[in-house]
Amino acid sequence: MAKFFTPVQINEFKECFSLYDKKQKGKIVAKDLITVMRCLGTSPTFEKTGELDFSTFLTMMHRQMQQEDPKAEILEALRMTDKQKKGYIQASELRAKLTMLGEKLTNKEVDELFKEANVKSNGTVNYEEFTQMVTLPRSITDPSAMTGEFTLHTMNVMVGRCCIL
């Protein structure tokens, strides 16, 4: 199952998984599964019992992520913000929403996000281009391809605020 994830994603999953591995035996209690998956930005709705190892957890994360489409969710949230339906919103409006609603991003995180997406802080944001840019996978072979530290967590924060935008 690891073949479906980047090394960065696997490390992030492992780190979160380890926080709930209370006995430090490479397993979590199934009742913590939904919490761990939500911490990683998915929205599971199922119930499990027993214990799960990390390999089983990766399989479940892959299935859950296949069912969800963060790009479509972000695009829809940004479309709802575009009252005139022109295909763009003000950068200042997007910054305000990202720093004041839901799980708030810091101004530094928004600056990094805008820098990676080539958004001028005083301009407008073509939200289809913006969504395309922020949902592109990081290049594993060329780390300089993305200049900031935009992480899966930041992406998950954006997806998590879709209903509040």
MIDOSE-1310 file (N, C-alpha, C; in nm, 2 decimals, decimal comma, always signed):
residues 165
makf	+0,08/-0,12/+0,00/+0,00/+0,00/+0,00/+0,09/+0,13/+0,00; +0,21/+0,11/+0,05/+0,30/+0,23/+0,05/+0,32/+0,29/-0,09; +0,30/+0,21/-0,19/+0,33/+0,26/-0,33/+0,23/+0,37/-0,37; +0,12/+0,38/-0,30/+0,02/+0,49/-0,33/+0,05/+0,62/-0,27
ftpv	+0,15/+0,62/-0,17/+0,18/+0,74/-0,10/+0,32/+0,79/-0,12; +0,35/+0,92/-0,11/+0,48/+0,97/-0,11/+0,55/+0,94/+0,02; +0,68/+0,94/+0,02/+0,75/+0,92/+0,15/+0,71/+1,03/+0,26; +0,69/+1,15/+0,21/+0,64/+1,26/+0,30/+0,51/+1,22/+0,37
qine	+0,42/+1,17/+0,28/+0,28/+1,13/+0,34/+0,30/+1,02/+0,44; +0,38/+0,92/+0,40/+0,40/+0,80/+0,49/+0,46/+0,85/+0,62; +0,55/+0,94/+0,62/+0,61/+0,99/+0,74/+0,51/+1,06/+0,83; +0,43/+1,14/+0,76/+0,32/+1,21/+0,84/+0,22/+1,12/+0,90
fkec	+0,18/+1,02/+0,82/+0,08/+0,92/+0,87/+0,14/+0,84/+0,99; +0,27/+0,80/+0,97/+0,34/+0,72/+1,08/+0,35/+0,80/+1,21; +0,38/+0,93/+1,19/+0,39/+1,02/+1,31/+0,26/+1,03/+1,38; +0,15/+1,05/+1,31/+0,02/+1,06/+1,37/-0,02/+0,92/+1,43
fsly	+0,00/+0,82/+1,36/-0,03/+0,68/+1,40/+0,04/+0,65/+1,53; +0,17/+0,69/+1,54/+0,25/+0,66/+1,66/+0,20/+0,73/+1,78; +0,14/+0,85/+1,76/+0,08/+0,92/+1,88/-0,03/+0,84/+1,95; -0,10/+0,75/+1,87/-0,21/+0,67/+1,93/-0,17/+0,53/+1,96
dkkq	-0,04/+0,50/+1,93/+0,01/+0,36/+1,96/+0,06/+0,36/+2,10; -0,04/+0,36/+2,19/-0,01/+0,37/+2,34/+0,08/+0,27/+2,39; +0,07/+0,14/+2,34/+0,16/+0,03/+2,39/+0,29/+0,03/+2,32; +0,31/+0,11/+2,22/+0,43/+0,12/+2,13/+0,46/-0,02/+2,08
kgki	+0,36/-0,09/+2,02/+0,38/-0,22/+1,96/+0,34/-0,21/+1,81; +0,33/-0,09/+1,75/+0,30/-0,08/+1,61/+0,15/-0,10/+1,58; +0,07/-0,08/+1,68/-0,08/-0,10/+1,66/-0,15/+0,01/+1,73; -0,27/+0,04/+1,68/-0,36/+0,13/+1,75/-0,49/+0,06/+1,77
vakd	-0,56/+0,11/+1,87/-0,69/+0,05/+1,90/-0,79/+0,11/+1,80; -0,88/+0,03/+1,75/-0,97/+0,07/+1,64/-1,05/+0,19/+1,68; -1,09/+0,20/+1,80/-1,17/+0,32/+1,84/-1,09/+0,45/+1,82; -0,96/+0,45/+1,81/-0,88/+0,57/+1,78/-0,86/+0,59/+1,63
litv	-0,90/+0,49/+1,55/-0,88/+0,50/+1,40/-0,94/+0,62/+1,34; -1,07/+0,65/+1,37/-1,14/+0,77/+1,31/-1,07/+0,90/+1,36; -1,02/+0,90/+1,48/-0,95/+1,02/+1,53/-0,82/+1,04/+1,45; -0,74/+0,94/+1,43/-0,62/+0,95/+1,36/-0,65/+0,99/+1,21
mrcl	-0,74/+0,93/+1,15/-0,77/+0,96/+1,01/-0,82/+1,10/+1,00; -0,90/+1,15/+1,09/-0,95/+1,29/+1,09/-0,83/+1,39/+1,11; -0,74/+1,35/+1,19/-0,62/+1,43/+1,21/-0,54/+1,45/+1,08; -0,55/+1,35/+1,00/-0,48/+1,35/+0,87/-0,57/+1,40/+0,76
gtsp	-0,68/+1,46/+0,79/-0,76/+1,53/+0,69/-0,87/+1,45/+0,62; -0,89/+1,33/+0,66/-1,00/+1,25/+0,59/-1,12/+1,26/+0,68; -1,24/+1,22/+0,63/-1,36/+1,22/+0,70/-1,43/+1,08/+0,70; -1,37/+0,99/+0,77/-1,42/+0,85/+0,78/-1,56/+0,85/+0,85
tfek	-1,64/+0,75/+0,81/-1,77/+0,74/+0,88/-1,80/+0,60/+0,92; -1,70/+0,51/+0,92/-1,72/+0,37/+0,96/-1,68/+0,34/+1,10; -1,71/+0,22/+1,14/-1,67/+0,18/+1,28/-1,59/+0,05/+1,26; -1,49/+0,04/+1,34/-1,40/-0,08/+1,35/-1,38/-0,12/+1,49
tgel	-1,35/-0,25/+1,51/-1,32/-0,30/+1,64/-1,18/-0,37/+1,64; -1,12/-0,39/+1,75/-0,99/-0,46/+1,76/-0,88/-0,36/+1,75; -0,76/-0,42/+1,70/-0,64/-0,34/+1,68/-0,60/-0,34/+1,54; -0,53/-0,24/+1,49/-0,49/-0,23/+1,35/-0,34/-0,20/+1,35
dfst	-0,26/-0,27/+1,26/-0,12/-0,23/+1,24/-0,11/-0,12/+1,14; +0,01/-0,07/+1,12/+0,03/+0,04/+1,03/+0,00/+0,00/+0,89; +0,03/-0,12/+0,85/+0,00/-0,16/+0,71/-0,15/-0,16/+0,68; -0,23/-0,21/+0,77/-0,37/-0,21/+0,76/-0,42/-0,06/+0,76
fltm	-0,36/+0,02/+0,84/-0,40/+0,16/+0,85/-0,37/+0,23/+0,72; -0,26/+0,20/+0,65/-0,23/+0,26/+0,52/-0,33/+0,22/+0,42; -0,37/+0,10/+0,42/-0,47/+0,05/+0,33/-0,60/+0,12/+0,35; -0,64/+0,14/+0,47/-0,77/+0,21/+0,50/-0,76/+0,36/+0,46
mhrq	-0,64/+0,42/+0,49/-0,62/+0,56/+0,45/-0,63/+0,58/+0,29; -0,57/+0,48/+0,22/-0,58/+0,49/+0,08/-0,72/+0,48/+0,03; -0,80/+0,38/+0,08/-0,94/+0,37/+0,04/-1,02/+0,49/+0,07; -0,99/+0,55/+0,19/-1,07/+0,67/+0,23/-1,03/+0,79/+0,14
mqqe	-0,90/+0,80/+0,11/-0,86/+0,92/+0,03/-0,91/+0,90/-0,11; -0,93/+0,78/-0,16/-0,98/+0,76/-0,29/-1,13/+0,80/-0,30; -1,20/+0,79/-0,19/-1,34/+0,83/-0,19/-1,36/+0,98/-0,18; -1,26/+1,05/-0,13/-1,27/+1,19/-0,11/-1,19/+1,26/-0,22
dpka	-1,23/+1,38/-0,26/-1,17/+1,46/-0,36/-1,14/+1,60/-0,31; -1,03/+1,62/-0,25/-1,00/+1,76/-0,19/-1,00/+1,87/-0,30; -0,95/+1,84/-0,42/-0,95/+1,94/-0,52/-1,09/+1,99/-0,55; -1,18/+1,90/-0,57/-1,32/+1,94/-0,60/-1,38/+2,01/-0,48
eile	-1,35/+1,97/-0,36/-1,40/+2,04/-0,24/-1,35/+2,18/-0,22; -1,22/+2,20/-0,25/-1,16/+2,33/-0,24/-1,22/+2,42/-0,35; -1,23/+2,37/-0,47/-1,28/+2,45/-0,58/-1,43/+2,49/-0,55; -1,51/+2,40/-0,50/-1,65/+2,43/-0,47/-1,66/+2,54/-0,36
alrm	-1,57/+2,53/-0,26/-1,57/+2,63/-0,15/-1,53/+2,77/-0,21; -1,43/+2,77/-0,29/-1,39/+2,90/-0,35/-1,50/+2,95/-0,45; -1,57/+2,86/-0,52/-1,68/+2,91/-0,61/-1,79/+2,97/-0,53; -1,82/+2,92/-0,41/-1,92/+2,98/-0,33/-1,89/+3,11/-0,28
tdkq	-1,76/+3,14/-0,27/-1,71/+3,27/-0,23/-1,72/+3,38/-0,34; -1,71/+3,33/-0,46/-1,72/+3,42/-0,58/-1,86/+3,46/-0,61; -1,91/+3,56/-0,55/-2,05/+3,60/-0,56/-2,09/+3,65/-0,70; -1,99/+3,70/-0,77/-2,02/+3,75/-0,91/-1,99/+3,64/-1,02
kkgy	-1,95/+3,53/-0,97/-1,92/+3,42/-1,07/-1,83/+3,45/-1,18; -1,72/+3,52/-1,15/-1,62/+3,57/-1,25/-1,50/+3,48/-1,26; -1,49/+3,38/-1,16/-1,37/+3,29/-1,17/-1,25/+3,34/-1,08; -1,27/+3,44/-1,00/-1,16/+3,49/-0,92/-1,22/+3,55/-0,79
iqas	-1,14/+3,56/-0,69/-1,17/+3,63/-0,56/-1,05/+3,71/-0,52; -1,07/+3,81/-0,44/-0,96/+3,89/-0,39/-0,87/+3,81/-0,30; -0,74/+3,83/-0,32/-0,64/+3,77/-0,23/-0,66/+3,80/-0,09; -0,70/+3,93/-0,06/-0,72/+3,97/+0,08/-0,84/+3,89/+0,14
elra	-0,94/+3,86/+0,06/-1,06/+3,79/+0,11/-1,02/+3,65/+0,14; -0,94/+3,58/+0,05/-0,89/+3,45/+0,08/-0,81/+3,44/+0,20; -0,72/+3,54/+0,21/-0,63/+3,54/+0,33/-0,71/+3,55/+0,46; -0,81/+3,64/+0,46/-0,90/+3,66/+0,58/-0,96/+3,53/+0,62
kltm	-1,02/+3,46/+0,52/-1,08/+3,33/+0,55/-0,99/+3,23/+0,60; -0,87/+3,22/+0,54/-0,77/+3,12/+0,58/-0,71/+3,15/+0,72; -0,71/+3,27/+0,76/-0,65/+3,31/+0,89/-0,75/+3,33/+1,00; -0,88/+3,34/+0,96/-0,98/+3,37/+1,07/-1,09/+3,26/+1,09
lgek	-1,10/+3,17/+0,99/-1,21/+3,07/+1,00/-1,15/+2,93/+1,03; -1,23/+2,85/+1,10/-1,19/+2,71/+1,11/-1,06/+2,69/+1,18; -0,98/+2,59/+1,13/-0,85/+2,57/+1,18/-0,76/+2,67/+1,11; -0,73/+2,78/+1,18/-0,67/+2,90/+1,12/-0,52/+2,87/+1,08
ltnk	-0,49/+2,92/+0,96/-0,35/+2,93/+0,92/-0,29/+3,05/+0,97; -0,16/+3,05/+0,99/-0,09/+3,17/+1,03/-0,06/+3,26/+0,90; -0,03/+3,38/+0,92/+0,00/+3,47/+0,81/+0,12/+3,42/+0,73; +0,22/+3,36/+0,80/+0,33/+3,30/+0,74/+0,29/+3,18/+0,65
evde	+0,20/+3,10/+0,70/+0,16/+2,98/+0,62/+0,08/+3,03/+0,49; +0,00/+3,14/+0,51/-0,07/+3,19/+0,39/+0,03/+3,26/+0,29; +0,13/+3,33/+0,35/+0,23/+3,38/+0,26/+0,30/+3,28/+0,18; +0,34/+3,16/+0,24/+0,40/+3,05/+0,17/+0,31/+2,99/+0,07
lfke	+0,18/+2,98/+0,10/+0,09/+2,92/+0,01/+0,07/+3,02/-0,11; +0,06/+3,15/-0,09/+0,05/+3,24/-0,19/+0,17/+3,25/-0,28; +0,29/+3,23/-0,22/+0,41/+3,24/-0,29/+0,42/+3,12/-0,39; +0,38/+3,00/-0,34/+0,39/+2,88/-0,42/+0,29/+2,88/-0,53
anvk	+0,18/+2,95/-0,51/+0,07/+2,96/-0,61/+0,08/+3,09/-0,69; +0,19/+3,16/-0,67/+0,21/+3,29/-0,75/+0,10/+3,39/-0,73; +0,05/+3,40/-0,61/-0,06/+3,50/-0,58/+0,00/+3,62/-0,53; -0,03/+3,73/-0,58/+0,01/+3,86/-0,53/-0,08/+3,90/-0,41
sngt	-0,03/+3,94/-0,30/-0,11/+3,96/-0,18/-0,21/+4,07/-0,20; -0,19/+4,16/-0,30/-0,29/+4,27/-0,32/-0,37/+4,25/-0,44; -0,37/+4,13/-0,50/-0,44/+4,11/-0,63/-0,56/+4,02/-0,62; -0,59/+3,96/-0,73/-0,70/+3,87/-0,73/-0,65/+3,72/-0,75
vnye	-0,73/+3,63/-0,71/-0,69/+3,49/-0,72/-0,78/+3,42/-0,82; -0,73/+3,37/-0,93/-0,81/+3,28/-1,02/-0,82/+3,15/-0,94; -0,94/+3,12/-0,89/-0,94/+3,00/-0,80/-0,93/+2,87/-0,86; -0,96/+2,86/-0,99/-0,93/+2,73/-1,06/-0,78/+2,70/-1,07
eftq	-0,70/+2,81/-1,11/-0,56/+2,80/-1,12/-0,50/+2,77/-0,98; -0,55/+2,85/-0,88/-0,50/+2,83/-0,74/-0,52/+2,69/-0,69; -0,64/+2,64/-0,71/-0,67/+2,50/-0,67/-0,58/+2,40/-0,74; -0,57/+2,42/-0,87/-0,48/+2,33/-0,94/-0,33/+2,33/-0,88
mvtl	-0,29/+2,45/-0,85/-0,15/+2,47/-0,80/-0,13/+2,41/-0,66; -0,23/+2,43/-0,57/-0,21/+2,38/-0,44/-0,24/+2,23/-0,42; -0,30/+2,17/-0,52/-0,33/+2,03/-0,51/-0,23/+1,95/-0,59; -0,13/+2,01/-0,66/-0,03/+1,94/-0,73/+0,06/+1,87/-0,63
prsi	+0,10/+1,74/-0,65/+0,18/+1,67/-0,56/+0,32/+1,73/-0,56; +0,39/+1,74/-0,45/+0,53/+1,79/-0,44/+0,62/+1,69/-0,52; +0,71/+1,75/-0,59/+0,81/+1,67/-0,66/+0,91/+1,60/-0,57; +0,91/+1,47/-0,57/+1,00/+1,40/-0,48/+1,15/+1,41/-0,53
tdps	+1,16/+1,41/-0,67/+1,29/+1,41/-0,72/+1,35/+1,55/-0,73; +1,27/+1,65/-0,73/+1,32/+1,79/-0,73/+1,26/+1,87/-0,62; +1,32/+1,87/-0,50/+1,26/+1,94/-0,39/+1,26/+2,09/-0,41; +1,34/+2,14/-0,50/+1,34/+2,28/-0,53/+1,22/+2,33/-0,61
amtg	+1,15/+2,23/-0,67/+1,03/+2,26/-0,75/+0,93/+2,34/-0,67; +0,92/+2,31/-0,55/+0,82/+2,39/-0,46/+0,91/+2,46/-0,36; +0,90/+2,59/-0,35/+0,99/+2,67/-0,26/+0,95/+2,67/-0,12; +0,83/+2,66/-0,09/+0,78/+2,67/+0,05/+0,77/+2,54/+0,12
eftl	+0,71/+2,54/+0,24/+0,69/+2,42/+0,32/+0,54/+2,38/+0,32; +0,48/+2,39/+0,20/+0,34/+2,36/+0,19/+0,32/+2,21/+0,22; +0,25/+2,16/+0,32/+0,24/+2,02/+0,36/+0,10/+1,97/+0,34; +0,09/+1,84/+0,36/-0,03/+1,77/+0,36/-0,13/+1,83/+0,46
htmn	-0,07/+1,87/+0,58/-0,15/+1,93/+0,68/-0,21/+2,06/+0,63; -0,14/+2,15/+0,56/-0,19/+2,27/+0,51/-0,31/+2,24/+0,42; -0,29/+2,15/+0,33/-0,39/+2,11/+0,24/-0,52/+2,06/+0,31; -0,49/+1,98/+0,41/-0,61/+1,93/+0,49/-0,68/+2,04/+0,56
vmvg	-0,61/+2,14/+0,61/-0,67/+2,26/+0,67/-0,76/+2,32/+0,57; -0,71/+2,34/+0,45/-0,80/+2,40/+0,35/-0,92/+2,32/+0,32; -0,91/+2,19/+0,30/-1,02/+2,10/+0,28/-1,12/+2,11/+0,39; -1,07/+2,11/+0,52/-1,15/+2,11/+0,63/-1,24/+2,23/+0,65
rcci	-1,20/+2,34/+0,58/-1,27/+2,47/+0,60/-1,37/+2,49/+0,48; -1,39/+2,39/+0,39/-1,47/+2,41/+0,28/-1,61/+2,45/+0,32; -1,67/+2,40/+0,42/-1,81/+2,43/+0,45/-1,82/+2,57/+0,52; -1,70/+2,63/+0,56/-1,71/+2,76/+0,63/-1,68/+2,87/+0,54
l	-1,62/+2,84/+0,42/-1,58/+2,95/+0,33/-1,71/+3,01/+0,28
